Amino acid sequence: MMNHMNQTDPRTTTPADQRFHPSALYLVQLDPQSVVDGVRYDDTYLADEIRTCGTMRETCPVCGDGHLQLVLRQKNVRIPHLFCLECTRCFGAFLEDGTPALIE
């Protein structure tokens, strides 16, 4: 008698399998004015009370100096996005087929 509980179906993936083959994210720079409520001051865009929710594996494609921070929707954030603390740029994240990786 075979024990089917210990066999895995190669057509399905589990969260553990996904960690070994992470999907590539395609990053698109976003205009901060379309992403968060704030004020443009000289060459900077200032926004209040924005919390990051964690550090991502992706690094900034512009400055390359740090890992991007995940920013989810909140009071002053219209669109969930990735944020670079070093160069203060915002990025949208998309899967290979163009589907947004961050759900609104």
DSSP file (Angstrom, degrees, kcal/mol; ACC not computed):
  #  RESIDUE AA STRUCTURE BP1 BP2  ACC     N-H-->O    O-->H-N    N-H-->O    O-->H-N    TCO  KAPPA ALPHA  PHI   PSI    X-CA   Y-CA   Z-CA
    1    1 A M              0   0    0      0, 0.0     2,-0.3     0, 0.0     0, 0.0   0.000 360.0 360.0 360.0 130.9    0.0    0.0    0.0
    2    2 A M        -     0   0    0      1,-0.0     2,-0.9     2,-0.0     3,-0.1  -0.621 360.0-134.3 -89.8 145.4    1.4    3.4   -1.0
    3    3 A N    >   -     0   0    0     -2,-0.3     3,-0.8     1,-0.1     4,-0.2  -0.848  21.8-178.1 -97.1 101.3    1.4    6.4    1.3
    4    4 A H  G >   +     0   0    0     -2,-0.9     3,-0.9     1,-0.2    -1,-0.1   0.643  70.0  78.3 -75.6 -14.5    0.2    9.2   -1.0
    5    5 A M  G 3  S+     0   0    0      1,-0.2    -1,-0.2    -3,-0.1    -2,-0.0   0.811  94.8  47.0 -64.9 -29.6    0.6   11.8    1.8
    6    6 A N  G <  S+     0   0    0     -3,-0.8     2,-0.3     2,-0.1    -1,-0.2   0.496  93.2  92.5 -93.6  -3.9    4.4   12.0    1.3
    7    7 A Q    <   -     0   0    0     -3,-0.9     2,-0.4    -4,-0.2    -3,-0.0  -0.694  65.2-144.5 -91.8 144.3    4.4   12.3   -2.4
    8    8 A T        -     0   0    0     -2,-0.3    -2,-0.1     2,-0.0    -3,-0.0  -0.846  11.8-128.1-108.5 145.4    4.4   15.7   -4.1
    9    9 A D    >   -     0   0    0     -2,-0.4     3,-1.7     1,-0.1    -2,-0.0  -0.813  13.0-149.1 -88.5 118.9    2.6   16.7   -7.3
   10   10 A P  T 3  S+     0   0    0      0, 0.0    -1,-0.1     0, 0.0    -2,-0.0   0.667  93.0  65.5 -65.7 -14.8    5.2   18.4   -9.6
   11   11 A R  T 3  S+     0   0    0      2,-0.0     2,-0.3    -3,-0.0    -2,-0.0   0.629  97.5  62.6 -81.9 -12.8    2.4   20.5  -11.1
   12   12 A T    <   -     0   0    0     -3,-1.7     2,-0.4     0, 0.0    -4,-0.0  -0.827  69.5-151.4-112.7 152.0    1.8   22.4   -7.8
   13   13 A T        -     0   0    0     -2,-0.3    -2,-0.0     4,-0.0     3,-0.0  -0.932   4.9-151.4-120.5 147.6    4.1   24.6   -5.9
   14   14 A T     >  -     0   0    0     -2,-0.4     4,-2.0     1,-0.1     3,-0.4  -0.694  36.4-101.3-107.2 164.4    4.2   25.2   -2.2
   15   15 A P  H  > S+     0   0    0      0, 0.0     4,-1.2     0, 0.0    -1,-0.1   0.860 124.5  55.2 -54.4 -35.3    5.4   28.4   -0.5
   16   16 A A  H  > S+     0   0    0      1,-0.2     4,-0.7     2,-0.2     3,-0.3   0.903 107.4  49.2 -65.3 -39.5    8.7   26.6    0.4
   17   17 A D  H >> S+     0   0    0     -3,-0.4     4,-0.9     1,-0.2     3,-0.8   0.877 106.0  57.6 -64.9 -37.2    9.2   25.8   -3.4
   18   18 A Q  H 3< S+     0   0    0     -4,-2.0     3,-0.3     1,-0.2    -1,-0.2   0.801  97.4  61.5 -66.0 -29.1    8.5   29.4   -4.3
   19   19 A R  H 3< S+     0   0    0     -4,-1.2    -1,-0.2    -3,-0.3    -2,-0.2   0.823 102.8  50.7 -66.6 -30.2   11.3   30.6   -2.1
   20   20 A F  H << S+     0   0    0     -3,-0.8    -1,-0.2    -4,-0.7    -2,-0.2   0.750 121.5  32.5 -79.2 -23.4   13.9   28.7   -4.1
   21   21 A H  S  < S-     0   0    0     -4,-0.9    -1,-0.3    -3,-0.3    -2,-0.1  -0.577  83.1-172.4-130.4  68.6   12.6   30.1   -7.4
   22   22 A P        -     0   0    0      0, 0.0     2,-0.1     0, 0.0    -3,-0.1  -0.334  28.0-111.2 -67.1 144.0   11.4   33.7   -6.6
   23   23 A S        -     0   0    0      1,-0.1     2,-0.3    -5,-0.1    -2,-0.0  -0.457  31.6-114.0 -71.2 144.2    9.6   35.5   -9.4
   24   24 A A        -     0   0    0     -2,-0.1     2,-0.4     1,-0.0    72,-0.3  -0.600  26.6-144.2 -77.5 139.0   11.4   38.5  -10.9
   25   25 A L        -     0   0    0     -2,-0.3     2,-0.6    70,-0.1    70,-0.2  -0.868   2.6-145.2-103.3 139.7    9.8   41.8  -10.3
   26   26 A Y  E     -A   94   0A   0     68,-3.2    68,-2.2    -2,-0.4     2,-0.4  -0.923  18.6-149.8-104.0 123.5    9.9   44.5  -13.0
   27   27 A L  E     -A   93   0A   0     -2,-0.6     2,-0.4    66,-0.2    66,-0.2  -0.781  13.2-172.1-102.2 135.7   10.2   48.0  -11.4
   28   28 A V  E     -A   92   0A   0     64,-2.2    64,-3.1    -2,-0.4     2,-0.2  -0.993  28.0-120.8-125.3 126.0    8.8   51.2  -13.0
   29   29 A Q  E     -A   91   0A   0     -2,-0.4     2,-0.3    62,-0.2    62,-0.3  -0.457  31.4-155.3 -68.5 135.7    9.6   54.5  -11.5
   30   30 A L  E     -A   90   0A   0     60,-2.7    60,-0.6    -2,-0.2     5,-0.0  -0.828  21.8-109.0-112.8 149.4    6.5   56.4  -10.4
   31   31 A D    >>  -     0   0    0     -2,-0.3     3,-1.7     1,-0.2     4,-0.7  -0.658  26.6-139.0 -72.4 123.1    5.8   60.1  -10.0
   32   32 A P  H >> S+     0   0    0      0, 0.0     4,-2.7     0, 0.0     3,-0.9   0.817 100.3  63.4 -56.3 -31.3    5.6   60.7   -6.2
   33   33 A Q  H 34 S+     0   0    0      1,-0.3     5,-0.1     2,-0.2    -2,-0.0   0.786 104.0  47.0 -65.3 -26.2    2.7   63.1   -6.7
   34   34 A S  H <4 S+     0   0    0     -3,-1.7    -1,-0.3     1,-0.1     3,-0.1   0.598 118.2  42.4 -87.4 -10.9    0.6   60.2   -8.2
   35   35 A V  H << S+     0   0    0     -3,-0.9    43,-2.9    -4,-0.7    44,-1.3   0.837 118.4  20.3-103.3 -43.8    1.5   57.9   -5.3
   36   36 A V  B  < S-F   77   0B   0     -4,-2.7     2,-0.5    41,-0.2    -1,-0.3  -0.899  74.2-110.5-130.3 156.2    1.3   59.9   -2.1
   37   37 A D        +     0   0    0     39,-2.8    11,-0.4    -2,-0.3     2,-0.3  -0.760  65.9 112.8 -82.7 127.2   -0.3   63.1   -0.8
   38   38 A G        -     0   0    0     -2,-0.5     2,-0.4     9,-0.2     9,-0.2  -0.920  60.0 -90.0-170.6-166.7    2.4   65.7   -0.2
   39   39 A V  E     -H   46   0C   0      7,-2.6     7,-3.2    -2,-0.3     2,-0.5  -0.989  27.5-127.6-131.3 134.7    4.0   69.0   -1.2
   40   40 A R  E     -H   45   0C   0     -2,-0.4     2,-0.4     5,-0.2     5,-0.3  -0.713  28.6-178.5 -81.4 128.9    6.7   69.7   -3.8
   41   41 A Y  E >   -H   44   0C   0      3,-3.7     3,-2.4    -2,-0.5     2,-0.2  -0.957  59.1 -51.7-133.1 111.6    9.5   71.8   -2.2
   42   42 A D  T 3  S-     0   0    0     -2,-0.4    -2,-0.0     1,-0.3     0, 0.0  -0.435 122.9 -21.9  54.9-122.1   12.4   72.8   -4.5
   43   43 A D  T 3  S+     0   0    0     -2,-0.2     2,-0.3    -3,-0.1    -1,-0.3   0.205 126.7  84.3 -98.4  15.3   13.5   69.5   -6.0
   44   44 A T  E <   -H   41   0C   0     -3,-2.4    -3,-3.7     2,-0.0     2,-0.5  -0.866  66.2-143.4-120.9 150.8   12.0   67.4   -3.3
   45   45 A Y  E     -H   40   0C   0     -2,-0.3     2,-0.4    -5,-0.3    -5,-0.2  -0.967  22.0-157.7-113.3 118.5    8.5   66.0   -2.6
   46   46 A L  E     +H   39   0C   0     -7,-3.2    -7,-2.6    -2,-0.5     2,-0.3  -0.819  14.6 174.2-103.8 133.0    7.6   66.0    1.1
   47   47 A A        -     0   0    0     -2,-0.4     3,-0.3    -9,-0.2     2,-0.2  -0.992  21.0-132.6-136.3 143.6    5.0   63.8    2.6
   48   48 A D  S    S+     0   0    0    -11,-0.4    28,-0.1    -2,-0.3   -11,-0.1  -0.634  72.5   3.9 -96.6 152.4    4.0   63.3    6.3
   49   49 A E  S    S+     0   0    0     -2,-0.2     2,-0.6     1,-0.2    27,-0.4   0.835  72.5 158.1  50.8  52.1    3.4   60.1    8.3
   50   50 A I        -     0   0    0     -3,-0.3     2,-0.4    25,-0.1    -1,-0.2  -0.934  22.7-160.2-108.3 123.2    4.3   57.4    5.8
   51   51 A R        -     0   0    0     -2,-0.6    21,-0.4    21,-0.2     2,-0.3  -0.833   8.9-141.6-103.8 136.4    5.3   54.1    7.3
   52   52 A T        -     0   0    0     -2,-0.4    19,-0.2    19,-0.1     3,-0.1  -0.687   4.8-153.5 -89.4 152.4    7.2   51.4    5.5
   53   53 A C        -     0   0    0     17,-3.7     2,-0.2     1,-0.4    18,-0.1   0.372  60.9 -39.0-109.9   2.6    6.2   47.8    6.1
   54   54 A G  E     -B   70   0A   0     16,-0.5    16,-3.0     2,-0.0     2,-0.4  -0.773  61.9 -80.5 152.7 162.9    9.4   46.0    5.5
   55   55 A T  E     -B   69   0A   0     -2,-0.2    14,-0.2    14,-0.2     2,-0.2  -0.767  40.5-147.9 -94.2 134.5   12.6   45.7    3.5
   56   56 A M  E     -     0   0A   0     12,-3.2    -2,-0.0    -2,-0.4    -1,-0.0  -0.478  22.3-119.7 -95.1 167.3   12.4   43.9    0.1
   57   57 A R  E    S+     0   0A   0     -2,-0.2     2,-0.1    10,-0.1    -1,-0.1   0.729  88.2  94.4 -76.7 -22.3   15.1   41.8   -1.6
   58   58 A E  E     -     0   0A   0     10,-0.1    10,-3.0     9,-0.1     2,-0.3  -0.447  66.1-147.7 -74.2 141.4   15.1   44.2   -4.6
   59   59 A T  E     -B   67   0A   0      8,-0.3     8,-0.2    -2,-0.1    -2,-0.1  -0.703  35.9 -81.7-103.0 161.2   17.6   47.0   -4.7
   60   60 A C     >  -     0   0    0      6,-1.8     4,-0.9    -2,-0.3     6,-0.1  -0.421  31.3-151.7 -63.9 125.7   17.0   50.4   -6.2
   61   61 A P  T  4 S+     0   0    0      0, 0.0    -1,-0.2     0, 0.0    -2,-0.0   0.644  92.6  47.2 -73.7 -12.8   17.6   50.3  -10.0
   62   62 A V  T  4 S+     0   0    0     27,-0.0    -2,-0.0     0, 0.0    -3,-0.0   0.920 130.8  10.7 -92.5 -57.1   18.6   54.0  -10.0
   63   63 A C  T  4 S-     0   0    0      3,-0.1    -4,-0.0     1,-0.0    -3,-0.0   0.745  77.8-153.0 -97.7 -25.3   21.1   54.4   -7.1
   64   64 A G     <  +     0   0    0     -4,-0.9     3,-0.1     2,-0.1    -5,-0.0   0.613  59.5 117.4  66.0  12.4   21.7   50.7   -6.2
   65   65 A D  S    S+     0   0    0      1,-0.1     2,-0.3     2,-0.0    -1,-0.1   0.650  71.6   8.9 -90.6 -15.8   22.6   51.7   -2.7
   66   66 A G  S    S-     0   0    0     -6,-0.1    -6,-1.8     0, 0.0     2,-0.2  -0.986  78.2 -87.1-158.2 166.2   19.9   50.0   -0.6
   67   67 A H  E     -B   59   0A   0     -2,-0.3    18,-0.4    -8,-0.2    -8,-0.3  -0.557  52.1-107.8 -77.4 142.8   17.1   47.6   -0.5
   68   68 A L  E     -     0   0A   0    -10,-3.0   -12,-3.2    -2,-0.2     2,-0.4  -0.370  27.9-131.5 -71.8 149.4   13.7   49.0   -1.4
   69   69 A Q  E     -BC  55  83A   0     14,-3.1    14,-2.6   -14,-0.2     2,-0.4  -0.827  15.9-123.4-102.9 139.3   11.1   49.4    1.3
   70   70 A L  E     -BC  54  82A   0    -16,-3.0   -17,-3.7    -2,-0.4   -16,-0.5  -0.701  25.8-171.3 -82.8 128.4    7.5   48.2    1.0
   71   71 A V  E     - C   0  81A   0     10,-2.9    10,-2.4    -2,-0.4     2,-0.1  -0.973   5.5-165.9-122.7 115.3    4.9   51.0    1.4
   72   72 A L        -     0   0    0     -2,-0.5   -21,-0.2   -21,-0.4     7,-0.1  -0.474  38.8 -71.9 -93.8 168.7    1.3   49.9    1.6
   73   73 A R        +     0   0    0     -2,-0.1     2,-0.2     5,-0.1    -1,-0.2  -0.331  67.5 144.7 -60.5 139.5   -1.9   52.0    1.3
   74   74 A Q  B >   -G   77   0B   0      3,-0.9     3,-1.1    -3,-0.1   -24,-0.1  -0.842  64.3 -55.3-158.0-169.1   -2.5   54.2    4.3
   75   75 A K  T 3  S+     0   0    0      1,-0.3   -25,-0.1    -2,-0.2   -26,-0.1   0.870 135.6  22.5 -49.6 -49.8   -3.8   57.7    5.1
   76   76 A N  T 3  S+     0   0    0    -27,-0.4   -39,-2.8   -28,-0.1     2,-0.6   0.327 107.0  89.5-102.4   6.7   -1.4   59.6    2.8
   77   77 A V  B <   +FG  36  74B   0     -3,-1.1    -3,-0.9   -41,-0.2   -41,-0.2  -0.918  43.8 177.0-112.0 117.6   -0.6   56.8    0.4
   78   78 A R  S    S+     0   0    0    -43,-2.9   -42,-0.2    -2,-0.6    -1,-0.1   0.835  72.6  31.2 -84.5 -35.2   -2.8   56.3   -2.7
   79   79 A I  S    S-     0   0    0    -44,-1.3    -1,-0.2    -7,-0.1     2,-0.1  -0.987  82.7-120.0-129.8 128.2   -0.9   53.5   -4.4
   80   80 A P        +     0   0    0      0, 0.0     2,-0.3     0, 0.0    -8,-0.2  -0.445  52.0 150.8 -63.9 141.0    1.1   50.7   -2.7
   81   81 A H  E     -C   71   0A   0    -10,-2.4   -10,-2.9    11,-0.1     2,-0.4  -0.915  47.3 -95.4-157.6 177.7    4.7   50.9   -4.0
   82   82 A L  E     -CD  70  91A   0      9,-2.8     9,-2.7    -2,-0.3     2,-0.4  -0.890  37.5-159.4-107.5 142.6    8.4   50.3   -3.2
   83   83 A F  E     -CD  69  90A   0    -14,-2.6   -14,-3.1    -2,-0.4     2,-0.6  -0.969  13.3-141.8-129.9 136.4   10.5   53.2   -1.9
   84   84 A C     >  -     0   0    0      5,-2.4     4,-1.4    -2,-0.4     5,-0.3  -0.871   5.8-163.3 -96.6 118.4   14.2   53.9   -1.9
   85   85 A L  T  4 S+     0   0    0     -2,-0.6    -1,-0.1   -18,-0.4   -17,-0.1   0.765  87.5  54.7 -68.5 -25.3   15.3   55.5    1.3
   86   86 A E  T  4 S+     0   0    0      1,-0.1    -1,-0.2    -3,-0.1    -2,-0.0   0.951 126.5  14.0 -76.7 -51.3   18.6   56.6   -0.3
   87   87 A C  T  4 S-     0   0    0      2,-0.1    -2,-0.2     0, 0.0    -1,-0.1   0.383  96.3-127.7-108.8   2.9   17.4   58.5   -3.4
   88   88 A T     <  +     0   0    0     -4,-1.4     2,-0.3     1,-0.2    -3,-0.1   0.807  55.3 148.2  55.4  38.9   13.8   58.9   -2.3
   89   89 A R        -     0   0    0     -5,-0.3    -5,-2.4   -58,-0.0     2,-0.4  -0.752  39.5-138.1-100.6 151.9   12.3   57.4   -5.5
   90   90 A C  E     -AD  30  83A   0    -60,-0.6   -60,-2.7    -2,-0.3     2,-0.4  -0.850  19.1-168.7-108.2 143.6    9.0   55.5   -5.8
   91   91 A F  E     -AD  29  82A   0     -9,-2.7    -9,-2.8    -2,-0.4     2,-0.3  -0.992  17.8-141.1-135.4 139.8    8.6   52.3   -7.9
   92   92 A G  E     -A   28   0A   0    -64,-3.1   -64,-2.2    -2,-0.4     2,-0.5  -0.739  23.8-141.0 -88.1 147.8    5.7   50.2   -9.0
   93   93 A A  E     +A   27   0A   0     -2,-0.3     8,-2.9   -66,-0.2     9,-0.7  -0.950  22.1 179.5-117.0 130.4    6.3   46.5   -9.0
   94   94 A F  E     -AE  26 100A   0    -68,-2.2   -68,-3.2    -2,-0.5     2,-0.1  -0.947  24.2-123.8-130.9 148.7    5.0   44.2  -11.8
   95   95 A L    >   -     0   0    0      4,-3.1     3,-2.3    -2,-0.3   -70,-0.1  -0.327  44.9 -91.1 -80.0 171.4    5.2   40.5  -12.6
   96   96 A E  T 3  S+     0   0    0    -72,-0.3    -1,-0.1     1,-0.3   -71,-0.1   0.805 127.2  52.6 -55.3 -34.1    6.6   39.3  -15.9
   97   97 A D  T 3  S-     0   0    0      2,-0.1    -1,-0.3     1,-0.0    -2,-0.0   0.387 123.0-102.0 -86.6   5.1    3.1   39.3  -17.5
   98   98 A G  S <  S+     0   0    0     -3,-2.3    -2,-0.1     1,-0.3     3,-0.0   0.401  75.0 142.0  91.9  -1.8    2.4   42.9  -16.5
   99   99 A T        -     0   0    0      1,-0.1    -4,-3.1    -5,-0.1    -1,-0.3  -0.537  61.3-105.6 -71.2 134.1    0.2   42.1  -13.5
  100  100 A P  B     -E   94   0A   0      0, 0.0    -6,-0.3     0, 0.0    -1,-0.1  -0.396  22.9-154.9 -60.2 134.5    0.8   44.5  -10.5
  101  101 A A  S    S+     0   0    0     -8,-2.9     2,-0.6     1,-0.1    -7,-0.2   0.726  81.5  64.0 -82.6 -23.3    2.7   42.6   -7.8
  102  102 A L  S    S-     0   0    0     -9,-0.7     2,-0.3   -22,-0.1    -1,-0.1  -0.907  82.8-142.7-105.8 115.9    1.4   44.9   -5.1
  103  103 A I              0   0    0     -2,-0.6    -2,-0.1     1,-0.1     0, 0.0  -0.583 360.0 360.0 -81.7 134.6   -2.4   44.6   -4.7
  104  104 A E              0   0    0     -2,-0.3    -1,-0.1   -32,-0.1    -2,-0.0   0.459 360.0 360.0 -79.4 360.0   -4.3   47.7   -3.9
